[in-house]
């Protein structure tokens, strides 16, 4: 159990550091926070704008258009996460000051640890795999131009960007742009790891608090401490409901855009991989495509899995209460209190009231991306016929 506690602390510290670097964590010096946000937001937003410009400029070529739109969609998603986190500072502060503080306080009680840390190892696996995969993708995008220059003398861009000014390849402007695009890659890593893994961190905390509450209600008995114990349960339940609503407010628009951009990016990556295999491209680019595809699949699955986990814990919650000995009690007030709790609806993470964040969301995104892929194949065939 001590190992799980240490694992949670390490993972939560990694998430917090990424959010600090992204400039969206409130417990940071105001000046440093503004500088960090300016660098991360504008570097990712500028890459989005210039890759979109590249796509529109090459709209007649399906292959180039798809490649540019995938990059633009990814960086629009990343920059919007930073912007939305900054706009929802009150929601983030509530989760940090109330949900996380309550979770850490409950961890001091040894009997709560099995409930609080029941999903901790899966959370640690997600965090480790996700941050490693995204770091590999971004580092490869930055290394390939340097490798191409040192070995072949060719000047490549980190991303398919088209700027509204001309410059000499290999000149000062070229390397300044390389530095700015590399900064955007580092910013993309920090924002993605911080915001996406924070989704999992708060979901794990909500699930842990639900399990603790279910156990406390299951062990609730009529006695001298009944009123105090019931009040503690009701306050804990109120915290869970409020945290879940705050959680939805913070991640509502992010989840909606994840579903849209996820389908677009997965579709474009599948399309690029098939094109690369047909043209017998190099192994390095194929590895980057595979890593990018794996990272996007992992991102979508994480959101769906954590949202589904919250719903499953809320469904187990009334079953745990119902299995207690409340039917054997002769106290009418105690029975009424338990029945009120049983009447509560299960928790479902809903994005802006129109999309449930559950495992079926992951399946729908994958199906949509495959449908888009076949559409692109049709457009490609028609273009080649002309």
C-alpha positions as CSV (number, residue, x, y, z in Angstrom):
1,X,0.0,0.0,0.0
2,X,2.9,2.3,0.7
3,X,4.1,1.7,-2.9
4,X,0.7,2.8,-4.2
5,X,0.8,6.0,-2.1
6,X,4.2,6.9,-3.4
7,X,3.1,6.1,-7.0
8,X,0.1,8.4,-6.6
9,X,2.3,11.2,-5.2
10,X,4.8,10.9,-8.1
11,X,2.1,10.9,-10.8
12,X,0.2,13.8,-9.3
13,X,3.4,15.8,-9.0
14,X,4.2,15.1,-12.6
15,X,0.7,16.3,-13.7
16,X,1.1,19.4,-11.5
17,X,4.5,20.3,-13.0
18,X,3.1,20.0,-16.5
19,X,0.2,22.3,-15.6
20,X,2.7,24.8,-14.1
21,X,4.8,24.7,-17.2
22,X,1.7,25.2,-19.3
23,X,0.9,28.4,-17.3
24,X,-2.6,27.2,-16.2
25,X,-1.9,26.2,-12.6
26,X,-3.1,28.8,-10.1
27,X,-0.6,28.1,-7.4
28,X,2.2,29.7,-9.4
29,X,3.8,33.2,-9.2
30,X,1.6,35.5,-11.3
31,X,4.5,36.8,-13.5
32,X,5.9,33.3,-14.2
33,X,2.4,32.0,-14.9
34,X,1.8,34.7,-17.5
35,X,5.1,34.1,-19.2
36,X,4.6,30.3,-19.3
37,X,1.1,30.7,-20.7
38,X,2.2,33.2,-23.3
39,X,4.9,30.9,-24.6
40,X,2.9,27.7,-24.5
41,X,-0.4,29.1,-25.9
42,X,1.0,31.3,-28.6
43,X,3.6,28.7,-29.8
44,X,0.9,26.0,-30.2
45,X,-1.6,28.4,-31.6
46,X,0.8,29.8,-34.2
47,X,1.7,26.3,-35.4
48,X,-2.0,25.6,-35.7
49,X,-2.6,28.7,-37.8
50,X,0.4,28.1,-40.1
51,X,-0.3,24.4,-40.6
52,X,-3.9,25.3,-41.5
53,X,-2.5,27.9,-44.0
54,X,-0.4,25.1,-45.4
55,X,-3.4,22.9,-45.8
56,X,-5.6,25.5,-47.5
57,X,-2.7,26.4,-49.8
58,X,-2.5,22.8,-51.0
59,X,-6.2,22.0,-50.9
60,X,-6.0,20.4,-54.4
61,X,-3.6,17.7,-53.2
62,X,-5.5,15.3,-50.9
63,X,-2.3,13.8,-49.3
64,X,-0.9,17.2,-48.3
65,X,-4.3,18.5,-47.3
66,X,-4.9,15.6,-44.9
67,X,-1.4,15.9,-43.4
68,X,-1.8,19.6,-42.7
69,X,-5.3,19.3,-41.3
70,X,-4.2,16.6,-38.9
71,X,-1.5,18.8,-37.5
72,X,-3.8,21.9,-37.4
73,X,-6.5,19.9,-35.6
74,X,-4.1,18.5,-33.0
75,X,-2.6,21.9,-32.2
76,X,-6.0,23.6,-32.1
77,X,-7.0,21.0,-29.5
78,X,-3.8,21.6,-27.5
79,X,-4.0,25.4,-27.5
80,X,-7.8,25.3,-26.7
81,X,-7.1,23.2,-23.6
82,X,-4.6,25.7,-22.3
83,X,-7.1,28.6,-23.0
84,X,-10.1,26.7,-21.4
85,X,-8.1,25.8,-18.3
86,X,-7.2,29.4,-17.9
87,X,-10.8,30.5,-18.3
88,X,-12.0,27.9,-15.8
89,X,-9.6,28.7,-13.0
90,X,-12.4,28.7,-10.4
91,X,-13.3,25.1,-11.4
92,X,-9.7,24.0,-11.3
93,X,-9.2,25.7,-7.9
94,X,-12.3,24.0,-6.5
95,X,-11.1,20.5,-7.5
96,X,-7.6,21.3,-6.1
97,X,-8.7,22.9,-2.9
98,X,-11.6,20.7,-2.0
99,X,-11.6,17.4,-3.8
100,X,-7.8,16.8,-3.8
101,X,-7.5,18.1,-0.2
102,X,-10.3,15.8,1.0
103,X,-8.6,12.9,-0.9
104,X,-5.2,13.6,0.7
105,X,-6.9,14.0,4.1
106,X,-8.7,10.6,3.8
107,X,-5.4,8.9,2.8
108,X,-4.1,9.6,6.3
109,X,-6.7,7.0,7.6
110,X,-5.3,3.5,6.9
111,X,-8.7,2.0,6.6
112,X,-9.5,4.3,3.6
113,X,-6.5,3.3,1.6
114,X,-7.9,0.2,-0.1
115,X,-10.8,2.2,-1.4
116,X,-8.9,5.3,-2.4
117,X,-6.1,3.5,-4.1
118,X,-8.1,0.7,-5.8
119,X,-7.4,2.1,-9.3
120,X,-4.1,3.7,-8.7
121,X,-1.9,1.3,-10.6
122,X,-4.0,1.7,-13.8
123,X,-3.7,5.4,-13.4
124,X,0.1,5.2,-13.0
125,X,0.3,3.0,-16.2
126,X,-1.7,5.5,-18.2
127,X,0.4,8.5,-17.0
128,X,3.7,6.7,-17.7
129,X,2.7,5.4,-21.1
130,X,1.0,8.6,-22.2
131,X,3.8,11.1,-21.2
132,X,6.4,8.7,-22.7
133,X,4.6,8.3,-26.0
134,X,3.9,12.0,-26.4
135,X,7.5,12.8,-25.5
136,X,8.8,10.4,-28.1
137,X,6.5,11.8,-30.8
138,X,7.5,15.4,-30.2
139,X,11.2,14.6,-29.9
140,X,11.1,12.7,-33.2
141,X,9.4,15.6,-35.0
142,X,12.2,17.9,-33.7
143,X,15.1,15.5,-34.4
144,X,14.2,14.5,-38.0
145,X,15.0,18.0,-39.4
146,X,18.3,18.1,-37.6
147,X,19.1,14.5,-38.8
148,X,18.1,15.4,-42.4
149,X,20.4,18.5,-42.3
150,X,23.4,16.7,-40.8
151,X,23.2,13.7,-43.0
152,X,21.7,14.9,-46.3
153,X,22.1,18.7,-46.1
154,X,18.3,19.1,-46.5
155,X,16.3,21.8,-44.6
156,X,13.0,20.4,-43.3
157,X,10.3,22.0,-41.1
158,X,9.3,20.4,-37.8
159,X,5.7,20.7,-38.9
160,X,4.1,21.4,-42.3
161,X,3.9,25.2,-41.8
162,X,3.5,27.8,-44.4
163,X,4.4,31.3,-43.2
164,X,3.3,34.6,-44.7
165,X,6.8,35.7,-45.4
166,X,9.8,34.3,-47.3
167,X,13.1,33.2,-45.9
168,X,16.3,31.5,-47.0
169,X,16.5,27.8,-46.0
170,X,19.4,27.5,-43.6
171,X,19.5,31.1,-42.7
172,X,18.9,32.8,-39.3
173,X,15.2,33.0,-39.8
174,X,15.0,29.4,-40.7
175,X,16.7,28.3,-37.4
176,X,14.7,30.8,-35.4
177,X,11.5,29.2,-36.8
178,X,12.9,25.8,-36.0
179,X,13.5,26.9,-32.4
180,X,9.9,28.3,-32.2
181,X,8.4,25.1,-33.6
182,X,10.5,23.0,-31.2
183,X,9.1,25.2,-28.4
184,X,5.7,24.5,-29.6
185,X,6.4,20.8,-29.5
186,X,7.6,21.0,-25.9
187,X,4.5,23.1,-25.1
188,X,2.3,20.5,-26.7
189,X,3.8,17.8,-24.6
190,X,3.3,19.8,-21.3
191,X,-0.2,20.8,-22.1
192,X,-1.3,17.4,-23.3
193,X,0.2,15.5,-20.4
194,X,-1.0,18.0,-17.8
195,X,-4.6,18.4,-18.9
196,X,-5.3,14.9,-20.1
197,X,-3.7,13.2,-17.1
198,X,-5.4,15.7,-14.7
199,X,-8.7,14.3,-16.1
200,X,-7.6,10.9,-14.9
201,X,-6.3,12.2,-11.6
202,X,-9.6,13.9,-10.6
203,X,-11.6,10.9,-11.9
204,X,-9.6,8.6,-9.7
205,X,-10.2,10.9,-6.7
206,X,-14.0,11.0,-7.3
207,X,-14.1,7.2,-7.6
208,X,-12.1,6.8,-4.4
209,X,-14.4,9.1,-2.5
210,X,-17.4,7.2,-3.8
211,X,-16.0,3.9,-2.5
212,X,-15.2,5.4,0.9
213,X,-18.7,6.8,1.1
214,X,-20.3,3.5,0.1
215,X,-18.3,1.7,2.9
216,X,-19.3,4.3,5.5
217,X,-23.0,4.0,4.6
218,X,-22.7,0.3,4.6
219,X,-21.3,0.3,8.1
220,X,-23.7,2.9,9.3
221,X,-25.6,1.8,12.4
222,X,-28.1,3.4,14.7
223,X,-26.4,4.5,17.9
224,X,-25.0,7.5,19.8
225,X,-22.8,8.6,16.8
226,X,-25.4,8.0,14.2
227,X,-26.2,11.7,13.6
228,X,-22.6,12.7,13.3
229,X,-21.7,9.8,11.0
230,X,-24.7,10.5,8.8
231,X,-23.8,14.2,8.6
232,X,-20.3,13.2,7.5
233,X,-21.7,10.9,4.8
234,X,-24.0,13.6,3.5
235,X,-21.2,16.2,3.4
236,X,-19.0,13.7,1.5
237,X,-21.8,13.0,-0.9
238,X,-22.4,16.7,-1.5
239,X,-18.6,17.1,-2.2
240,X,-18.7,14.3,-4.7
241,X,-21.7,15.7,-6.6
242,X,-20.3,19.2,-6.6
243,X,-16.9,17.9,-7.7
244,X,-18.4,15.9,-10.5
245,X,-20.4,19.0,-11.8
246,X,-17.2,21.1,-11.6
247,X,-15.3,18.3,-13.4
248,X,-17.9,18.4,-16.2
249,X,-17.7,22.2,-16.4
250,X,-13.9,22.1,-16.8
251,X,-13.8,19.3,-19.3
252,X,-17.1,19.7,-21.1
253,X,-15.9,21.6,-24.2
254,X,-12.6,19.7,-24.2
255,X,-14.4,16.4,-24.3
256,X,-16.6,17.5,-27.2
257,X,-13.6,18.7,-29.2
258,X,-11.7,15.5,-28.4
259,X,-14.4,13.5,-30.0
260,X,-14.3,15.7,-33.1
261,X,-10.6,16.1,-33.5
262,X,-9.9,12.5,-32.4
263,X,-11.9,11.2,-35.4
264,X,-10.2,13.6,-37.8
265,X,-6.6,12.9,-36.5
266,X,-7.1,9.1,-36.4
267,X,-8.6,9.2,-39.9
268,X,-5.7,11.2,-41.3
269,X,-3.1,9.0,-39.6
270,X,-4.6,5.9,-41.0
271,X,-4.7,7.5,-44.4
272,X,-1.0,8.6,-44.1
273,X,0.1,5.2,-43.0
274,X,-1.6,3.5,-46.0
275,X,-0.1,6.1,-48.3
276,X,3.3,5.5,-46.8
277,X,3.1,1.8,-47.1
278,X,2.0,2.0,-50.7
279,X,4.9,4.3,-51.6
280,X,7.4,2.2,-49.5
281,X,8.5,5.1,-47.3
282,X,11.2,5.1,-44.7
283,X,11.0,3.3,-41.4
284,X,11.5,6.5,-39.3
285,X,8.4,8.2,-40.7
286,X,6.4,5.0,-40.3
287,X,7.5,4.8,-36.6
288,X,6.4,8.4,-36.0
289,X,3.0,7.7,-37.6
290,X,2.6,4.6,-35.5
291,X,3.5,6.4,-32.3
292,X,1.2,9.3,-33.1
293,X,-1.6,6.9,-33.8
294,X,-1.0,5.1,-30.5
295,X,-0.9,8.3,-28.6
296,X,-4.1,9.6,-30.0
297,X,-5.9,6.2,-29.4
298,X,-4.6,6.2,-25.8
299,X,-5.8,9.8,-25.3
300,X,-9.3,9.0,-26.5
301,X,-9.4,5.7,-24.5
302,X,-8.2,7.4,-21.3
303,X,-11.1,9.9,-21.3
304,X,-13.6,7.1,-22.1
305,X,-12.2,4.7,-19.5
306,X,-12.1,7.3,-16.7
307,X,-15.6,8.5,-17.5
308,X,-16.9,4.9,-17.5
309,X,-15.1,4.2,-14.2
310,X,-16.9,7.1,-12.5
311,X,-20.2,5.7,-13.7
312,X,-19.4,2.1,-12.6
313,X,-18.4,3.3,-9.1
314,X,-21.7,5.2,-8.8
315,X,-23.6,2.1,-9.8
316,X,-21.7,0.0,-7.2
317,X,-22.5,2.6,-4.6
318,X,-26.2,1.9,-4.2
319,X,-25.6,-1.9,-4.3
320,X,-23.2,-1.6,-1.4
321,X,-25.7,0.4,0.6
322,X,-28.5,-2.0,-0.2
323,X,-26.4,-5.0,0.9
324,X,-26.1,-3.5,4.4
325,X,-28.3,-4.5,7.3
326,X,-30.7,-1.6,7.1
327,X,-33.7,-3.9,6.5
328,X,-33.2,-5.5,9.9
329,X,-33.3,-2.2,11.7
330,X,-36.4,-1.1,13.5
331,X,-35.6,2.6,13.4
332,X,-37.9,4.2,10.8
333,X,-35.7,7.3,10.6
334,X,-32.7,5.2,9.7
335,X,-34.6,3.4,7.0
336,X,-35.9,6.6,5.5
337,X,-32.4,8.1,5.4
338,X,-31.1,5.0,3.6
339,X,-34.0,5.0,1.1
340,X,-33.2,8.7,0.3
341,X,-29.6,7.7,-0.5
342,X,-30.8,4.8,-2.7
343,X,-33.0,7.2,-4.7
344,X,-30.0,9.1,-5.9
345,X,-29.2,8.8,-9.6
346,X,-25.9,7.3,-10.7
347,X,-23.2,9.7,-11.8
348,X,-22.6,10.1,-15.5
349,X,-19.9,12.4,-16.8
350,X,-21.7,14.4,-19.5
351,X,-20.0,16.9,-21.8
352,X,-22.1,20.0,-22.1
353,X,-25.2,17.9,-21.6
354,X,-25.1,16.3,-25.0
355,X,-22.4,13.5,-24.9
356,X,-21.7,10.9,-22.2
357,X,-18.0,10.3,-21.6
358,X,-18.0,6.5,-21.5
359,X,-16.4,3.6,-23.4
360,X,-19.0,3.7,-26.1
361,X,-17.7,7.1,-27.0
362,X,-14.4,5.5,-27.8
363,X,-16.0,3.0,-30.1
364,X,-18.0,5.7,-31.8
365,X,-14.9,7.8,-32.5
366,X,-13.0,4.9,-34.0
367,X,-16.0,4.0,-36.2
368,X,-16.3,7.6,-37.3
369,X,-12.6,7.8,-38.1
370,X,-12.8,4.7,-40.3
371,X,-15.8,6.1,-42.1
372,X,-13.8,9.3,-42.8
373,X,-10.9,7.2,-44.0
374,X,-13.1,5.4,-46.6
375,X,-14.4,8.8,-47.7
376,X,-10.8,10.1,-48.2
377,X,-10.0,6.9,-50.2
378,X,-13.0,7.7,-52.5
379,X,-11.9,11.3,-52.9
380,X,-8.3,10.2,-53.7
381,X,-9.6,7.7,-56.3
382,X,-11.7,10.4,-58.0
383,X,-8.7,12.8,-58.0
384,X,-6.4,10.3,-59.6
385,X,-9.0,9.5,-62.3
386,X,-9.1,13.2,-63.3
